[in-house]
Amino acid sequence: MTETIAYTKPSITELEVSYAEDAARHGWGSKCYDYIIKFEALFRDHIGVAYGIATSSCTGAMQMGLAAMDIGHGDEVILADTNWIATAAPIVHLGATPVFVDILADSWCIDPEAAEKAITPRTRAIIATHLYGNLCDMDALLELGDRHGIPIIEDAAEAIGARYRGRAAGSMGLFSTFSFHGTKTLTTGEGGMFLTSNADLYEKVLTLSNHGRARQQDKQFWADVVGYKFKMSNVQAALGCGQMERITELTDRKRAILHAYKAELGSLNGVSMNPEPGHVLSGAWMPTVVFDDNLGIRRDQIQAAFKSARIDARVFFYPLSAQPMFEPVRENKTAWSICERAINLPSFHDMTDHDIFRVCRVVEDLVQG
Ligand SMILES: *Cc1c(COP(=O)(O)O)cnc(C)c1O
């Protein structure tokens, strides 16, 4: 029987296992933060920012960053309608309002013009999610952010390895967040990172991340503000240190898989994939195929074709505003249209050329009817 092709799967070697084992055996007492401190330093240096705080998830990192900006009731935060729910949930939890705007047809990331039109006196931030490893139009976003005095925040959960004019994704906003969930390019099982080069914001998030206990506070069991408990464990960080030693290998492989797909599918009429304009290096987290509207190929048909080929491909994000807890924003036409006719292709580190060939056959058969 043909084997099922998974859509993501982490690459864990003896190196990661040996660090995790060391943390489990010895990383206690006075050593209980050693791997965490090391992982934070390796990661922030890799991205090129001054400060990093390892967290239990990207969602937690986002919530603490927004909380440190004092975002709450009456405030609005602009983000793309095409997003994972994790980007919107922290805004809602803080009592603020997510404002969903449309995406660009080529990068599937937030449309800067739509973002600018959505600005009101209540707007406190714009979140730039680098979707599937593609890059937001950071020149336009940073420029309009400057002009309106509104900070740009990067949700870089999907963008490890991505670069924009030579700058790493996650190094350009007021702060950025990363995810090390098991499906991401670098994994610690669950986990995330808050990054910033802003010293004040760093101090605030550090305090929030430690149950609201400021680091200068020498009274025991004394909190200065009501904070959070979104920390990463030492064992998870040990896995992360192993993954960081292999970060170039991990991101290069993602890009090689995207390029193998593009070599095979890029010339098919009516098919587009993750774009890489000259100033952009894609992180290639999720190689994605979008079928032109006029081909008439739709989600159910795409899913059925992959299912019968025993390939675990995933649907493109539904617009957040299409989901029951929000009001639909049908003006976000591109976000509402692309998700009807697109699919994420498998892209795990150890997939073979034959796996890629099998995936390409399904796409080709769909297009050629
Ligand atoms: C994975 C992901 C998150 C959430 O990451 P967690 O670590 O699971 O909280 C947030 N935003 C985007 C864009 C993601 O892809």
The ligand as a MOL file (V3000), in Angstrom:
LIG
                    3D

  0  0  0     0  0            999 V3000
M  V30 BEGIN CTAB
M  V30 COUNTS 15 15 0 0 0
M  V30 BEGIN ATOM
M  V30 1 C 1.8720 28.8950 14.6050 0
M  V30 2 C 1.4490 30.3050 14.5640 0
M  V30 3 C 1.1630 31.0300 15.7370 0
M  V30 4 C 1.0150 30.4080 17.0780 0
M  V30 5 O 2.0810 29.7400 17.5620 0
M  V30 6 P 1.9410 28.9830 18.9510 0
M  V30 7 O 3.3490 28.7440 19.3360 0
M  V30 8 O 1.1610 27.7350 18.6540 0
M  V30 9 O 1.2280 29.8650 19.8910 0
M  V30 10 C 0.8970 32.3860 15.6250 0
M  V30 11 N 0.8800 33.0190 14.4480 0
M  V30 12 C 1.1070 32.3490 13.3020 0
M  V30 13 C 1.0930 33.1210 12.0350 0
M  V30 14 C 1.3820 30.9710 13.3180 0
M  V30 15 O 1.5880 30.3180 12.1890 0
M  V30 END ATOM
M  V30 BEGIN BOND
M  V30 1 1 1 2
M  V30 2 1 2 3
M  V30 3 2 2 14
M  V30 4 1 3 4
M  V30 5 2 3 10
M  V30 6 1 4 5
M  V30 7 1 5 6
M  V30 8 2 6 7
M  V30 9 1 6 8
M  V30 10 1 6 9
M  V30 11 1 10 11
M  V30 12 2 11 12
M  V30 13 1 12 13
M  V30 14 1 12 14
M  V30 15 1 14 15
M  V30 END BOND
M  V30 END CTAB
M  END
